[in-house]
Amino acid sequence: MMQKRWRQKPLRQSGAAILAAMLTVTLVATFASAALWQQYRSIEVETAERARVQSGWILTGALDWARLILREDARAGGADYLAEPWAVPLNEARLSSFLAVDKNATDTEREAFLSGQVSDLQARLNVANLIDGSTLSEPGLLGFARLFDLLGLPSQQLTTMASQLLLASQATPQASSAPPLMPQRVDQLVWLGLSPEVLAALTPYITLLPQRTPVNLNTASAEVIYASTPGLDLSVAQKLVAARERSHFKTLEEATLQIGAPAGQFDQARHAVASRFFEVRGSLRLDQMVVQERSVLQREGLVVRTLWRERGIAGGAMTAAAVRP
């Protein structure tokens, strides 16, 4: 009996040793997996940060290039029209060779493509034209009313937007009631009572600039020209757009003669043939990531300054970027 118990003791010790070894292997595997995961995450964060910095440099360079083109266009003077260099879109161009610091680096084959376009913001109706000093502007309201009617949108929303915009423009820190916030972007007009559906229909035809602006007859669509010109038929506006494709308008008088309109049909308060506000859109495709940027520029003489910029990943929210004069 004693001999049998003596033989079982080594077996029990052997089982405990195997269990301890298995636990040790499990712990080592767990720690190794955690270390590998942390290393993987660190590499991913570093890669994302590098891509963010690189995309920022490239998009900033693209914006500076657009500013240079607009400055040189101002140096030449004259009207602004859609056949000028600034209006030609940049098709997607490969920039991979510019991203590698070391030509022998393994990431020289990364795919990077840049595209962009400059648009004339004075080709649209400016929401700021609804306000004239401390009151609503009758010509501005008439222009937007014609646009709402043309697009089949409810006029009540125009009335609400205009009244709320006036309240926001007159807001003071000492006001007893909370006025609506003054929007800075077109997509923020929902703050003033526009529904998302109405705003989506209006977006191709309107802009929101820091001051009142006329409509550029050389770049505006037929719908915008129709809306900004009382007494003008849409068919005549379409005729005007077709005429400027053959030759742009150097003066408002030339535009008037093209359609045989009565003198004064186009006036300097509502119309122009040159512009001061432009939008620059840039898109950078870096590997599988697409970074988009939108900027608004104001040109005064030879000075082109950035009013605001926003940047974000395609499909995600846009965030404000640093602005420099």
Protein Blocks (a to p, Z undefined) as FASTA:
>chain_A
ZZmmmmmmmmmmmmmmmmmmmmmmmmmmmmmmmmmmmmmmmmmmmmmmmmmmmmmmmmmm
mmmmmmmmmmmmmmngpaddfkbmklpccddddfklmmpmblkbmklmpccddddddddf
klpccfklmpghjaccfklmmmmmmmmmmnopafklmmmmmmmmmmmmmpcfklmbdcdd
ddfbfklmmmnopafklmmmmmmmgccdfbdcdddfklpcfklmmmmmghiafklmmmmm
mmmmmoccfbfklmmmmnopaehkacfklgccbdfbdcddddddehjbccddddddddeh
jaccdfbdcdddehiacddddddZZ
